[in-house]
Amino acid sequence: MRSTRTRRFGLATIITLALTLFGLAPSASAADPAPAELTFTTDAATTQPGGTVNLSMTVKNNKTYDIWFVYQTIDPTWLTTQRPDLKYAFTACSLASETGAVPCSGTGPADLGTNYGATVPPGQSRTVTLTLQVAADSGCNGNIGFYSYFYAEFSDSTSVNGGPVYTPETRVLCA
């Protein structure tokens, strides 16, 4: 007479084999990182009317092929658009390079991708900094925030898109 332990082991083996054959068994490998990722930082969490905040955007290439092309948008969040008293504009753009910051164009809700410069090699990143100028007559006690979508093409003819990616919010305070 067979023991119940042997029957249970046999049943578990058959179920595992069936799941493996149909591709439903859990994989032991770790998830691959996103081929490209977009992150945001600011140099200040608060500012006053008339002040500026630098918003830095970094695209990192996690793939083994160059990023050849990036398309990116940046738009105010819904809560930001609900405060018509908050007045602000992007006034400058610079690309971090080995020799220092280089001016770029396309500030505001435009195609920001060309600002990342030439190709982004595997494992490297590019950072673009936009200067956010808060108007001197801006309202107070409101948050200014943005979100972004991006699209990247790689030298192996693949592409990836992502978003929305949200920026840290900047609080406009009055003294």
Solvent accessible surface area in square Angstrom, and as a share of the most:
residue,aa,sasa,rsa
1,M,236,1.05
2,R,157,0.57
3,S,61,0.39
4,T,79,0.46
5,R,193,0.71
6,T,67,0.39
7,R,125,0.46
8,R,171,0.62
9,F,147,0.61
10,G,26,0.25
11,L,109,0.54
12,A,54,0.42
13,T,68,0.39
14,I,116,0.59
15,I,90,0.45
16,T,80,0.46
17,L,107,0.53
18,A,40,0.31
19,L,68,0.34
20,T,80,0.46
21,L,132,0.66
22,F,159,0.66
23,G,63,0.61
24,L,125,0.62
25,A,36,0.28
26,P,127,0.80
27,S,89,0.58
28,A,114,0.89
29,S,88,0.57
30,A,92,0.71
31,A,100,0.77
32,D,131,0.68
33,P,93,0.59
34,A,55,0.43
35,P,46,0.29
36,A,3,0.03
37,E,69,0.31
38,L,9,0.05
39,T,66,0.38
40,F,18,0.08
41,T,83,0.48
42,T,37,0.22
43,D,95,0.49
44,A,36,0.28
45,A,71,0.55
46,T,64,0.37
47,T,16,0.09
48,Q,92,0.41
49,P,37,0.23
50,G,39,0.37
51,G,20,0.19
52,T,73,0.42
53,V,1,0.01
54,N,54,0.28
55,L,5,0.02
56,S,23,0.15
57,M,0,0.00
58,T,33,0.19
59,V,0,0.00
60,K,83,0.35
61,N,0,0.00
62,N,42,0.21
63,K,47,0.20
64,T,113,0.66
65,Y,100,0.38
66,D,44,0.23
67,I,2,0.01
68,W,161,0.57
69,F,87,0.36
70,V,10,0.06
71,Y,92,0.35
72,Q,0,0.00
73,T,32,0.19
74,I,1,0.01
75,D,42,0.22
76,P,40,0.25
77,T,19,0.11
78,W,175,0.61
79,L,120,0.60
80,T,5,0.03
81,T,73,0.43
82,Q,89,0.40
83,R,78,0.28
84,P,120,0.75
85,D,57,0.29
86,L,11,0.05
87,K,92,0.39
88,Y,65,0.25
89,A,53,0.41
90,F,28,0.12
91,T,80,0.46
92,A,49,0.38
93,C,11,0.07
94,S,34,0.22
95,L,25,0.13
96,A,59,0.45
97,S,40,0.26
98,E,166,0.74
99,T,134,0.78
100,G,36,0.35
101,A,76,0.59
102,V,69,0.40
103,P,117,0.73
104,C,32,0.19
105,S,79,0.51
106,G,28,0.27
107,T,50,0.29
108,G,9,0.09
109,P,98,0.62
110,A,41,0.32
111,D,53,0.28
112,L,0,0.00
113,G,4,0.04
114,T,96,0.56
115,N,6,0.03
116,Y,2,0.01
117,G,42,0.41
118,A,84,0.65
119,T,51,0.30
120,V,2,0.01
121,P,40,0.25
122,P,57,0.36
123,G,53,0.51
124,Q,92,0.41
125,S,49,0.31
126,R,48,0.18
127,T,38,0.22
128,V,0,0.00
129,T,32,0.19
130,L,0,0.00
131,T,29,0.17
132,L,5,0.02
133,Q,57,0.25
134,V,0,0.00
135,A,31,0.24
136,A,88,0.68
137,D,100,0.52
138,S,9,0.06
139,G,15,0.15
140,C,30,0.18
141,N,87,0.45
142,G,2,0.02
143,N,55,0.28
144,I,2,0.01
145,G,1,0.01
146,F,8,0.03
147,Y,61,0.23
148,S,0,0.00
149,Y,106,0.40
150,F,13,0.05
151,Y,70,0.26
152,A,0,0.00
153,E,68,0.30
154,F,4,0.02
155,S,37,0.24
156,D,45,0.23
157,S,109,0.70
158,T,58,0.34
159,S,61,0.40
160,V,32,0.19
161,N,113,0.58
162,G,22,0.21
163,G,37,0.36
164,P,60,0.38
165,V,35,0.20
166,Y,135,0.51
167,T,11,0.06
168,P,55,0.34
169,E,82,0.37
170,T,3,0.02
171,R,87,0.32
172,V,0,0.00
173,L,67,0.33
174,C,68,0.41
175,A,130,1.01
